[in-house]
Amino acid sequence: MDVTSRSGRIALITVGVIALILGGVWAGQGLNLIPGSFMTGNRMWLSIGLILAIVGIILIVLGLRRRGRTSQ
């Protein structure tokens, strides 16, 4: 995938937002803030959620910073 193209940037941002949302939900369940799942209160899901959220933030930043490069 060419991350300098518009579609590549949109894909990075989209995957980043999804990862950030999922990571936030999993971290919330791991912290026992969101009840009703086998993940509730399990610290392992807090760790996984935080890592996934950080990856999501990194992908979003990369997607926003990439610009189409022109040949000079």
Buried (B, 14 or more C-beta within 10 A) or exposed (E): EEEEEEEBBEBBBEBBBEBBEBBBBBBBBBBEEBEEEEBBBBEEBBEBBBBBBEBBBBBBEBBEEBEEEEEE
